[in-house]
Amino acid sequence: MRSLPVEELQPGMILARSIINDEMMVILSEGTLLSKAHITRLAFLDIPVVYVKDEYELSETFQNVSALFDTGSAFISEYKDVIHEARSIFEEAKSSGKAPVEKSKQVVNETIAPMAKQSGVMDYLLEINHLATDVYNHSVRVSILAGVLAKWMHLSKQETQEVILAGFMHDIGKTRFPDRLLDKQVETLTGDDREAYEQHTIDGQMILSATANVPEGVKRTALQHHECMDGSGFPFGISGNDIHLYARMVALADLYDNITTEREGFRKETPFAAIDKITADMYTKLDPKVCVPFLTNLKDSFLGSRVYLSNGLSGTIVHYANDFSARPMIRVMDSELLDLNDYPDVQILEYNPKD
C-alpha cells in the first residue's frame, strides 16, 4: 500500500485502510473503490492523507494468489455476476413497464438462494456493501438477507424462495421514479418528492399484479415493505398481522442493509449499530417474531470476531448476555474482559479490522 494526500487521489483507486475521523467514526471502509464524489467529500472533511492499494496489490498475480486464501472471493465474484442480471431485469421493467418475473425467479432459484445459504454470508455482504446503492444492488442484497432470515426462521423451501423473490422485487416500483429521485434518500425528502417516493410501493404492487404467476406475498411485499407494526408506516398505515410476513421480513432486511451500506449523505455504520436500531424498534415498528431469530443468529455469528473500539482498544467478542438489548463482552487482553454494557459511550467502530 502507499499513502497519498487527498489532492493526489484519482477515481478508481482502492482504499487500503479504512478512514476514521476525529469523532472515531468510519467514513469510508477499506476496499472502497474511490469515486470523484468520495474524493470531493474527503477534501471537504479535511482528511489529509489516505492509504490506497499499490500497483502490485492490484495486479492479476496478487489477485490470483489472494483469492486462494480469501474464502469470500467466490461469493463476491458471484455477487458481481448476479448484479449484471439484476440490472438487466430492472432496466427491462423500466422500459416495458412490466416485471420480468420468470427471469427474476430463475436468478433467485439458481443464484441468490444458494448464495444466501453459504456459511459466512453476513461477513461477505459487509465486504461488498460499499459497491453501490442503486436499486438493483440494494435489491440483490436485501434478497440475500431475506434468504438468510428465512433460513434462521426455518421457513419451507417454497416460502424461502418466495421471500427471496419478494426481497428482489420489493423496490420494482422505483422503476417508475422521476429521475431526480433515483439517488435521493427517503430521509431527505419532503412535500411532492416525499409523495412521489411513497408512490413506489403502490406502483410496485401494480407492476407485479399485471404479471401472471407472482405469489401473493411477493405482491404484498412490494406494497407493504414500508408499513410498520405500530401503524406508523406507509402507504396506508396498516399494522400488525395485516402486514404480510414476507413484508415484515423484507422491512428488517431493508433496514439492516441501509444502515450497513455507505450511502451519499449518510455514514456507513457497523452491524452493531444495526443491532442497536433493530433492538430499539423491535416492539414498535418491527415484528419481534422476525427480529428475535435475526438478532440471535447474527450475534452468534460475531463470537470470536475482532473489533476496533472508539477508546482505541481492539479485542475479540467472547460473550453476549442473555438479553436482546445486551452489547458484547470484549476480551481486550489475555485476561481482561471489557463489558460494553458498562461503558455505553464506547462504540464498536469496525468489525474484523484487517492489519
N, C-alpha and C positions, 0 to 999 in steps of 0.2 A: 504494500500500500504506500501511498505518498500523501503528504499534506499539501493543500493548496489554499491560498487566500480566496475568499469568495469571488472577488472580481476576476479571477482566472478560471473559474468554473465554466464548463460548457455543457449544454444539454446533451444527454446521452451518457454522461459519466455516471458511475455507480458508487454510492456511498460504501465505504469500508468500515465505518464506525457510526453508531447512532449519534445524533446531535442532541445534546441536552442543554436547556437554557439555565439561567441563573436561579430560576424557581424550581430547578430539578425536574422539569417536565421534558419528556421526549418530544422533540419537534419533528424529526424525521428519523426513520429507523434504518439500520444497516441493511444494505441491499436495495435501497430505493434508487430507481432509475431517474436521475435528475432531469426535470423539465425546465423550461425558461421561467415558468411560474414559481417553481421551487427556488431557483437561484435568486429571483427578484425578492421573494419572501425572506430568504436568508440575509440578503443585504439590508432589507428593511429592519430586520431584527438585530442588526449589528453583530452577526456571527462572524468573527474574524477569519477563522481557518477551519477547514474540514478535511477529513481523510477520505480519499477516493481510491478505488482499486486501480492498480497499475496495469501496464500492458501485459505482463506475464499472467496476472490473475485473470485477465480477460481472454487469454489465448486459448485456442482449441485444446492444446495439450493439457494445460492446467484444468480446464473444464472437464475433460475426459477423466483425468486422474481423480479430481474431486468427486465426480459422480460415483466412482466406485465406493466411496466412503460416505456418501450422502444418501440416506435412506429415503429422504423426501424428494430427491431429484426426479424420480419416475412420476410421482404424484404431480409435481409442478409441471412436468412435460405434458402429462395427460390434461391438466387444467388448461394449459395454453392451447392445446388442440381443441378441447371442447368449446373454448371461447370463440374460435372461428366458426363453429357450427351454430353457437348461440347468436352470434352477430348476424349470421345469415338468416336465422329464423326471425329475429326481431326486425330486420330490415324488410323481410318479405311481409311481415304483419303490417309494417308502416305503409308500404307501397300498395298492398292489396286491401287493407282494412279487415283481413281475416287472419285467424290464428292457425299456423301450420301445426296442428295438434299431432298428427301422425308422426311428423318429423321430430317433434318435441318428445313424444313418447319413446321413440327409438333412442334418442340421445339420453333420456332418463334411464331407460332399462339397460342399455348396453354400456353406458359410460358413467353417468353420475351416480347411479345406485351402487355399483361396485366401488367407486371412489369413497362413498360415504361409509362403507364397511371396513375400510382399511384401518389397521392399527396406526395410531399416531395422527389421524386425520386432523384433529384440532390444532396440533402443532404445525402441520403443513399449511393449514389455512392462514395461520399467522405469518408464515413466510411469504404468502402471495398477496396479502391484503393491502399492499402498497401499490399494486399494479395499476388499478383503475377503479373508478367509482361509477362508470357508466351503467346503464340499466341492465345490459346483458352480463357484465362482470358481477354486478351485485346479485342478479337473479341466479346465476350459477352458484355463487357462494351460499346464498340463502337456501337453495335446493339441497346442497350438500349438507348444510346444518340441519335442515328438516329431516333428511335421511338419518343423520346421526341421532337426532332426538327420537325418531321413530324406533330405532334400534334400542335405545335406552328405555323407551316406554313399552317395548315388547309388542309392537303392532304386528299384524299379519303381513305377509309378503304383499298382498294386494293393497292393503292400506298404506304400507310403506311406499310402494311405487306411486300411489295416488298423491300422497302428501309431498313426495319429492317433485312430482309434476306440478302440484299446487305452488310449491316454492319457486319453481322455474317460471311459471306463468303468472305469478301474483301481480307483477307490475306491467303486464301486457297492455294495460290501458294507457301507459305512458307513451306508447307509440302514436297516440293522438295529441300529445302535448304540443303547445306552441313552442317553437324553437327556443325562445328566450328563457323558458323554464327548465330546459334539459339539464343544465349544470347548476341549478339552484337547489338549495336545501330547504326543506319544508319549514325549518325553524326561522328562516329569514323572510318568509312570505306573508304578505298582508293583502287585504282588500280583494280585488278581482283576481290577482295572481294566486291567492290562497284558495279562492273558489275554484279556479281552473285546476289547481293541484288536486283538490279533493275530488274533482270530477273523474280523475283517472280510475278510481275504484268502480264507479258506475260504468265507465267506458270499458273497463276490463271485463266485467261480467257480460256486457252486451256483446263484445267481440267473441267471447267464449260460448255464449248462448247461441250464437249464429252458426256454430260449428257442431257437427254431429260427433257423437261418441266422447263427449267430455264429461267426466264424472261430476256429479252434483257438488261434491266437496271442493273440487278444483274451481268451479264457477263461483261458489260462495266465498272461497278464499280470496279471489280477486276482488270481490265486493267488500269483504269484511275484515281484511287484514289490518286495517287501522281502527277497527272498533275495539272498545275496552270493556273489561268485565264489569266495571262500575258505571258504564253508560256514558263515559266522557269522550268517546271516540267519534269517528265519522265514517261514512256519510250520514247515518241515520241515528246514531246514539243508542243502539241496542246494547243489551247487556247479558251477562251470564251465559246460560246454555243456549240462548238464541244465536250465539256466535258459534259457527261450526268448529269442531275440534281442530280440523286442519288449519283454519284461520287463526286459532289461538296458538297453534304450534309455529306457524309461519311468522306471526307477530313477534314471538320470542326470538326466532332466528334472525328476523329483520333487525330487531333492536341490538342483538349481540354483534351483528356484522357492522351496523352503523357506528357503534362505539369503538370497535377494534380496528376500523379501517380509516386510513388517512383520507380526510375529505377537505375540500377547499373551505377555509374559514374555520375549521374545527381541528383540534389536536387529535391525533390518533392516540387512543388510550389502551391500557393493558387489559387482558381478560379479567383481572382482579377488579378493575373499575366497572367492567360489565357485570360482574358478580354482585358488586355493591348496588348497582342500579336495579338489577333484576330482583334482588332481595328486597329493596325498598318498595318496588312496585308489585310484589308477589301477591298481596292480598287486596290490591286496588285495581290497577289496570290489567294485570296479567292473571293467568289462571294458575293457582298453586299446583293443581294436578299435573300441569305441564312443567312448571318451574322446578318442582322438587326433584324429579329424576334428572333434569338437566344440571341443576346445581350439584347434586350428589355425585354424579359421574364426572362432571367437569373438575370438581375439587379433587376427586380421587386421582384424576389424570395428572394433577400437578405435583403429587407427592414425589419427593426425590429430585425435583427440578430446582435449578439455581435461579436466584433472583437478585436484582440490584436494588438497594433501598435508598430512599431520599436522605437518610442520615449518613450516607457514604459507605455503609457496610454492605457486604454481599454474603449470601449464605444459601442454605438448602431448606426447602419446605419439608418438614418432617411430620407434621400432625395438624389436624383440624379438630376443634372441639365439636361435640355432637349438637350443633346449633347452626341453623342455616344462615344466621347473621354473623357467625364467627369468622374472624380472619385467621390466617395460618400462623403456626409457630415456626420460626426460622432458626436453624442451627447456624450461628454465625462463627462459632469456633468449635473445636473438638468437643468441648464440654459445656458451652454456653448456649442457652436457648433464649430467643427473643420472641415473646408472645405479643404479636401486633395488636391484640385486643386491649393490651395495657398501654399501648402507645398509638392513639388514634391519629396523631399528626404524622406518623411515619408511613410513607406510601411506598408501594412497590412500583418502581419506575420502569423496570424492564424484566422480561421473563426469559429465562435461559440466555442471558447475555453471553456473547462469544468474546473470548480474549483476543 
